[in-house]
Amino acid sequence: MKVTVIGAGAIGTAVAYFLCKQDDIKQIQVCDSGARALRNLHEHIRSPKLRSFQIDARDPSILEPILAGSACVISCVPPHMNLALAELCLSLGCHFCDLGGNDDIALRQLELDDRAREKNVWIVPNCGLAPGLSNILCMHGIEQFDEVEAAYVRVGNIPLQPEPPFNFRISWSAERFLDDYTHPAEIITDGQIQQVPPLTEKEQISFGEPFGTMEAFYAAGSLSTLVTDLLGKVHTLNHKTIRYPGHADQMHFIIGLGFADNQTIDVRTHLTYRDLLIRRLRQRLGGEYQDAVLLRVLIQGKQEGRERTLVYEMIDLYNEEENLTAMMRCTSIPTALVAYLIATGRVPGGGARPPELVVPREEYCRLLAERGLHVRTQWYDGYRDVTNPAAG
C-alpha cells in the first residue's frame, strides 16, 4: 500500500514519520518544492519506505503520475490548495484528507460529496487537532447520552517556558493565527447559531500544575462544520482557545491599533499593516520551542433521566526523544490516523465529510492511545463547569 503526503514542513514530516511505523503501509511518498525541507525530512526519517519528490504541488500535470495508485493522499500544505488537490485525487480515485485551516475551502470540498460517493472515494477535510481530534471527541461523547444539554470544547497550544511580555509562541501559521483572532466565531446558544466576536468572553480555566490557571476565549475556525451538524441536537456548543493569562488583552490592543488591517501602509509600498504584523510575529514569536497542548471537551446531558457530565482531557508535552513538539504530535497523529483508517479499508464507501462523521470513533480513540496521545475520560453525576470540572 502506498500513501502520499504533500508538504514536507513540520506537520507533513511528522505525518510521514508516524505512517512509516505502520507495517501495512509499504511506501510513503512526500512531495515538496523545497530542497531544504526534503533534506530535513530524510534526516528526521530514516526508513526504506520513504521516497521524496521535489515538485510544485500546484502543477497537476507533474503531481498526477506521482499520486496515481496512492491509497490515500494527505495534504499538509496551505489550505487554499486543498480544493484543487481534493478534486485531483477524486479524478484519480485516491482517498484524500487534509489539516483544514479554512472553513470556506472545507465547505467547498464537502460539495464534492455526490461525486465522491459515486467513485467510492473519501474526501475528508479538517483532520488535525481543532478542528479534527476535538470534534471527533465531542461527537463521540455526545453519542453517550440520551439527551445533550451542552458541549464545551477548550483547546490551546502554549510554551512550556513562557517568556514575558507575551508568554506565547507561534506554533504553525501566523496567518491562521491572525485569521482566528479577526473573524467571528460560530457557536450554538439556546439552540440557535450565533456569531460572536473573537477574543471575547474570557474565562479562567484550570489544568493543574505546572500550568495552574489559564485563560480561554472565543476564536474563529476551530468548530468548523460541527456547528451545523449539531444544530437541533444541543442547546449550547462553543469552543474557546487556551492561552496564558493576559494574551487576549494584548491581542485586543494590537488589533485595535489597526495592525491586522489589510490597508497598505502608504502609497510607496504594497505592504499592508497585516503583512507587517505577520512578519514581526514570525520574527519575534516563531522558531523552535518546547510546548504543551491542553485539551478539554466537556458534555452535559442526561442518561436514563439522570443529569451527568462527561469530560475528555488531554495534556501532551514536547517529546524530546522524537524531537517533536506537542503541536506537531497532536496535529499529525490524528491526521495520520484518519488517513490510515481510510487507506486500510476500515471506512467503507465514500463521500465528502468531516472526520467526526467518517471514522469509527471507538477504534480511532483506541489507536490514538496506542500512538501516544492519551485522552483521559471522566464521568460525573450532575452538571460540572468546564473551567474546573473536578471542583464540583
C-alpha positions as CSV (number, residue, x, y, z in Angstrom):
1,M,0.0,0.0,0.0
2,K,1.3,3.5,-0.9
3,V,0.4,6.7,0.8
4,T,1.4,10.2,-0.4
5,V,2.0,13.3,1.8
6,I,2.0,16.7,0.2
7,G,4.2,19.1,2.1
8,A,7.4,18.4,4.0
9,G,7.1,21.0,6.6
10,A,6.9,20.3,10.3
11,I,3.5,18.7,10.2
12,G,4.0,16.9,6.9
13,T,7.2,15.4,8.2
14,A,5.5,14.3,11.4
15,V,2.6,12.7,9.5
16,A,5.1,10.7,7.4
17,Y,7.1,9.7,10.5
18,F,4.0,8.1,12.1
19,L,2.8,6.5,8.9
20,C,6.2,4.9,8.4
21,K,5.6,2.9,11.6
22,Q,2.6,1.1,10.1
23,D,3.6,-2.3,8.9
24,D,0.8,-2.5,6.3
25,I,1.9,0.7,4.6
26,K,4.8,-0.3,2.3
27,Q,5.7,3.1,0.7
28,I,5.4,6.7,1.9
29,Q,5.8,9.4,-0.8
30,V,6.4,13.0,0.3
31,C,6.2,15.9,-2.2
32,D,7.6,19.4,-1.6
33,S,9.0,22.2,-3.7
34,G,11.8,22.9,-1.3
35,A,15.1,21.0,-1.3
36,R,15.9,22.0,2.3
37,A,12.6,20.7,3.5
38,L,13.2,17.4,1.8
39,R,16.7,17.1,3.2
40,N,15.3,17.8,6.7
41,L,12.7,15.1,6.1
42,H,15.3,12.4,5.3
43,E,17.4,13.5,8.3
44,H,14.4,13.0,10.6
45,I,13.0,9.9,9.0
46,R,15.4,7.1,8.1
47,S,13.2,4.5,6.6
48,P,13.4,2.4,3.4
49,K,9.7,3.1,2.9
50,L,10.3,6.8,2.3
51,R,10.5,8.4,-1.1
52,S,10.6,12.1,-1.8
53,F,9.8,14.3,-4.8
54,Q,10.9,17.9,-5.3
55,I,7.9,19.2,-7.2
56,D,5.5,22.1,-7.2
57,A,2.1,20.7,-5.9
58,R,0.3,23.5,-7.8
59,D,1.1,21.8,-11.1
60,P,-1.3,18.9,-11.6
61,S,0.5,17.6,-14.7
62,I,3.6,16.8,-12.6
63,L,1.7,15.8,-9.5
64,E,-0.8,13.4,-11.1
65,P,1.6,10.5,-12.0
66,I,3.1,10.6,-8.5
67,L,-0.3,10.5,-6.8
68,A,-1.7,7.7,-9.1
69,G,-2.1,4.5,-7.2
70,S,-2.0,6.0,-3.7
71,A,-4.4,4.5,-1.2
72,C,-4.7,8.0,0.4
73,V,-3.2,11.4,-0.2
74,I,-2.7,13.7,2.8
75,S,-2.4,17.5,2.3
76,C,-0.1,19.3,4.7
77,V,0.2,22.5,2.6
78,P,-1.6,25.9,3.0
79,P,-5.4,25.4,2.9
80,H,-6.0,27.4,-0.2
81,M,-4.5,24.5,-2.2
82,N,-6.8,21.8,-0.7
83,L,-9.8,22.1,-3.0
84,A,-7.7,21.6,-6.2
85,L,-5.9,18.7,-4.6
86,A,-9.1,17.1,-3.5
87,E,-10.5,17.3,-7.0
88,L,-7.3,15.8,-8.5
89,C,-7.5,12.9,-6.0
90,L,-11.1,12.4,-6.8
91,S,-10.3,12.1,-10.6
92,L,-7.6,9.6,-9.8
93,G,-9.7,7.5,-7.4
94,C,-7.5,8.3,-4.4
95,H,-8.8,9.0,-0.9
96,F,-7.9,12.5,0.4
97,C,-7.6,14.2,3.7
98,D,-6.1,17.4,5.0
99,L,-5.3,19.5,8.1
100,G,-8.0,22.1,7.4
101,G,-7.5,25.7,8.4
102,N,-10.1,27.5,6.2
103,D,-13.8,26.9,6.7
104,D,-14.8,28.3,3.2
105,I,-12.4,25.8,1.5
106,A,-13.6,22.9,3.6
107,L,-17.3,23.7,2.7
108,R,-16.4,23.7,-1.0
109,Q,-14.7,20.3,-0.5
110,L,-17.8,18.9,1.1
111,E,-19.8,19.9,-2.0
112,L,-17.9,17.1,-3.8
113,D,-19.9,14.6,-1.8
114,D,-22.1,13.2,-4.6
115,R,-19.1,12.7,-7.0
116,A,-17.1,11.1,-4.2
117,R,-19.9,8.7,-3.3
118,E,-20.2,7.6,-6.9
119,K,-16.4,6.8,-7.1
120,N,-16.2,5.3,-3.5
121,V,-13.6,7.9,-2.6
122,W,-13.3,9.7,0.7
123,I,-12.7,13.5,0.8
124,V,-12.1,14.3,4.5
125,P,-11.1,17.9,5.4
126,N,-10.2,19.1,8.9
127,C,-8.3,16.1,10.3
128,G,-5.9,17.8,12.6
129,L,-6.2,19.0,16.2
130,A,-9.0,21.6,16.2
131,P,-11.0,21.1,14.1
132,G,-10.2,17.4,14.0
133,L,-9.4,15.5,17.2
134,S,-11.5,17.8,19.3
135,N,-14.5,17.5,17.0
136,I,-14.3,13.7,17.0
137,L,-14.1,13.6,20.8
138,C,-17.1,15.9,21.0
139,M,-19.2,13.8,18.6
140,H,-18.1,10.6,20.4
141,G,-19.1,12.0,23.7
142,I,-22.5,13.2,22.6
143,E,-23.3,9.7,21.5
144,Q,-23.0,8.5,25.1
145,F,-26.1,10.5,26.2
146,D,-29.8,10.1,25.7
147,E,-30.2,13.9,25.6
148,V,-27.5,16.5,25.4
149,E,-27.7,20.0,27.0
150,A,-24.3,21.5,26.2
151,A,-20.9,20.7,24.7
152,Y,-17.8,22.8,25.5
153,V,-14.5,22.5,23.7
154,R,-11.3,24.1,25.0
155,V,-8.0,23.6,23.2
156,G,-4.7,25.5,23.3
157,N,-1.0,25.3,22.5
158,I,1.3,27.0,24.9
159,P,5.1,27.3,25.5
160,L,6.4,25.3,28.5
161,Q,8.8,28.1,29.2
162,P,6.8,31.3,28.7
163,E,8.8,34.5,28.1
164,P,7.3,37.9,29.1
165,P,5.8,40.0,27.9
166,F,3.8,37.8,25.5
167,N,4.2,34.3,27.1
168,F,3.2,32.9,23.7
169,R,4.8,31.4,20.6
170,I,3.5,30.8,17.0
171,S,3.2,27.1,16.6
172,W,2.3,26.8,12.9
173,S,0.9,29.7,10.8
174,A,1.0,33.4,11.7
175,E,-1.7,34.0,9.0
176,R,-4.0,31.4,10.5
177,F,-3.3,32.8,14.0
178,L,-4.5,36.3,12.9
179,D,-7.5,34.9,11.0
180,D,-8.7,33.2,14.1
181,Y,-8.4,36.5,16.1
182,T,-10.0,38.7,13.5
183,H,-13.0,36.7,12.2
184,P,-16.1,35.9,14.3
185,A,-16.6,32.5,15.9
186,E,-19.7,30.5,15.3
187,I,-21.4,28.9,18.3
188,I,-24.8,27.5,19.3
189,T,-26.6,29.4,22.1
190,D,-30.2,28.5,23.1
191,G,-30.4,26.1,20.2
192,Q,-29.5,28.8,17.6
193,I,-26.4,29.5,15.6
194,Q,-24.8,32.8,16.6
195,Q,-21.6,34.7,15.6
196,V,-19.6,36.1,18.4
197,P,-16.5,38.5,18.3
198,P,-13.1,36.8,18.7
199,L,-11.0,37.5,21.9
200,T,-14.2,37.9,23.9
201,E,-15.9,36.1,26.8
202,K,-12.7,35.4,28.7
203,E,-12.8,32.7,31.4
204,Q,-10.3,31.3,33.8
205,I,-9.7,27.6,33.3
206,S,-7.6,25.3,35.5
207,F,-5.4,22.5,34.3
208,G,-3.4,21.9,37.5
209,E,0.3,22.2,38.0
210,P,2.5,23.2,36.3
211,F,0.0,25.2,34.3
212,G,-2.3,26.5,37.0
213,T,-4.9,29.0,35.9
214,M,-5.0,29.8,32.2
215,E,-7.4,31.9,30.2
216,A,-9.8,30.8,27.4
217,F,-11.7,33.0,24.9
218,Y,-13.6,32.8,21.6
219,A,-11.6,32.4,18.4
220,A,-12.7,31.5,14.9
221,G,-12.4,28.4,12.9
222,S,-12.0,25.6,15.4
223,L,-15.5,24.1,15.4
224,S,-16.0,24.4,11.6
225,T,-18.9,22.2,10.3
226,L,-19.6,20.8,13.8
227,V,-21.9,23.8,14.5
228,T,-24.3,23.0,11.6
229,D,-24.0,19.2,12.2
230,L,-25.1,19.6,15.9
231,L,-27.8,22.2,15.3
232,G,-31.0,20.9,16.8
233,K,-29.1,18.3,18.8
234,V,-27.6,20.5,21.5
235,H,-28.8,23.7,23.3
236,T,-25.2,25.0,23.7
237,L,-22.0,24.4,21.8
238,N,-18.9,26.6,21.9
239,H,-15.1,26.4,21.5
240,K,-12.5,28.6,23.2
241,T,-8.8,28.9,22.8
242,I,-6.5,28.4,25.8
243,R,-3.6,30.8,26.4
244,Y,-1.6,32.2,29.4
245,P,-3.5,35.0,31.2
246,G,-3.3,38.4,29.6
247,H,-3.0,37.2,26.0
248,A,-6.5,38.2,24.8
249,D,-6.0,41.8,26.1
250,Q,-2.6,42.1,24.4
251,M,-4.1,41.0,21.1
252,H,-7.1,43.3,21.5
253,F,-4.7,46.2,21.9
254,I,-2.6,45.3,18.8
255,I,-5.6,44.6,16.6
256,G,-7.3,47.7,17.9
257,L,-4.4,49.8,16.7
258,G,-5.2,48.5,13.2
259,F,-2.1,46.3,12.7
260,A,-4.3,43.4,11.4
261,D,-5.9,45.6,8.7
262,N,-5.4,44.9,5.0
263,Q,-4.8,48.6,4.3
264,T,-1.5,49.5,2.7
265,I,1.0,51.3,4.9
266,D,1.4,54.2,2.4
267,V,1.4,54.8,-1.3
268,R,5.0,53.9,-1.8
269,T,4.7,50.2,-0.8
270,H,2.4,47.3,-1.4
271,L,2.8,46.1,2.2
272,T,-0.3,46.2,4.4
273,Y,-0.4,46.6,8.2
274,R,-1.3,42.9,8.4
275,D,1.7,41.9,6.3
276,L,3.9,43.9,8.7
277,L,2.3,42.3,11.7
278,I,2.7,38.8,10.3
279,R,6.4,39.4,9.6
280,R,7.0,40.6,13.1
281,L,5.0,37.8,14.7
282,R,7.2,35.3,12.8
283,Q,10.4,37.1,13.8
284,R,9.5,37.6,17.5
285,L,7.3,34.6,18.3
286,G,8.3,32.0,15.7
287,G,11.1,29.4,15.8
288,E,11.6,26.2,17.8
289,Y,10.4,25.9,21.4
290,Q,9.2,23.2,23.8
291,D,5.4,23.3,24.2
292,A,2.2,21.7,25.6
293,V,-1.2,21.1,24.1
294,L,-4.1,21.4,26.5
295,L,-7.5,19.9,25.5
296,R,-10.7,19.5,27.4
297,V,-14.1,18.5,25.9
298,L,-17.0,18.6,28.4
299,I,-20.5,17.4,27.7
300,Q,-23.6,17.8,29.9
301,G,-26.6,15.7,29.3
302,K,-29.0,13.1,30.6
303,Q,-28.6,9.3,30.8
304,E,-31.7,7.4,31.8
305,G,-33.2,10.5,33.2
306,R,-30.1,11.5,35.3
307,E,-28.0,14.6,34.7
308,R,-24.4,13.7,34.1
309,T,-21.2,15.2,32.8
310,L,-18.6,13.6,30.6
311,V,-15.1,15.1,30.4
312,Y,-12.3,14.2,27.9
313,E,-9.0,15.7,28.8
314,M,-5.6,15.5,27.2
315,I,-2.2,17.2,28.2
316,D,0.5,16.4,25.7
317,L,4.1,17.7,26.1
318,Y,7.1,18.2,23.8
319,N,8.7,14.8,23.1
320,E,12.4,15.1,23.4
321,E,13.1,11.5,22.3
322,E,11.3,12.0,19.0
323,N,12.2,15.8,18.8
324,L,8.5,16.5,18.1
325,T,6.6,19.4,19.6
326,A,3.2,18.7,21.2
327,M,1.5,20.7,18.5
328,M,3.2,18.5,15.8
329,R,2.2,15.3,17.6
330,C,-1.4,16.5,18.3
331,T,-1.9,17.6,14.7
332,S,0.0,14.8,12.8
333,I,-1.1,11.8,14.8
334,P,-4.9,12.4,14.4
335,T,-4.4,13.3,10.7
336,A,-2.3,10.2,10.1
337,L,-4.9,8.0,11.9
338,V,-7.7,9.3,9.7
339,A,-5.6,8.5,6.6
340,Y,-4.6,5.1,7.9
341,L,-8.2,4.1,8.7
342,I,-9.4,5.2,5.3
343,A,-6.4,3.7,3.3
344,T,-6.8,0.3,5.0
345,G,-10.5,0.0,4.3
346,R,-11.7,0.4,7.8
347,V,-14.2,3.0,6.4
348,P,-16.3,1.6,3.6
349,G,-17.9,3.6,0.9
350,G,-17.0,7.1,0.0
351,G,-18.2,10.7,0.2
352,A,-17.0,14.2,1.3
353,R,-17.5,14.6,5.1
354,P,-15.5,15.9,8.1
355,P,-13.7,13.2,10.1
356,E,-16.2,13.1,13.0
357,L,-18.8,11.8,10.6
358,V,-16.4,9.3,8.9
359,V,-14.0,7.4,11.2
360,P,-15.1,4.6,13.6
361,R,-14.8,6.6,16.8
362,E,-14.1,3.8,19.3
363,E,-11.3,2.4,17.1
364,Y,-9.9,5.9,16.4
365,C,-9.7,6.6,20.2
366,R,-8.0,3.2,20.8
367,L,-5.5,3.8,18.1
368,L,-4.9,7.3,19.3
369,A,-3.7,5.9,22.7
370,E,-1.6,3.3,21.1
371,R,0.3,6.0,19.2
372,G,1.0,8.0,22.3
373,L,-1.9,10.5,22.6
374,H,-3.7,9.7,25.8
375,V,-7.1,11.1,26.4
376,R,-8.5,10.7,29.9
377,T,-12.2,10.0,30.3
378,Q,-14.0,11.1,33.5
379,W,-17.7,10.9,34.3
380,Y,-19.5,13.0,37.0
381,D,-23.0,13.0,38.4
382,G,-24.8,16.3,37.8
383,Y,-23.6,19.1,35.6
384,R,-20.0,20.3,36.1
385,D,-18.3,23.5,34.8
386,V,-15.8,23.3,32.0
387,T,-13.3,25.6,33.8
388,N,-12.7,23.2,36.6
389,P,-14.9,20.1,36.5
390,A,-13.2,18.3,39.3
391,A,-14.2,21.1,41.7
392,G,-17.8,20.2,41.7
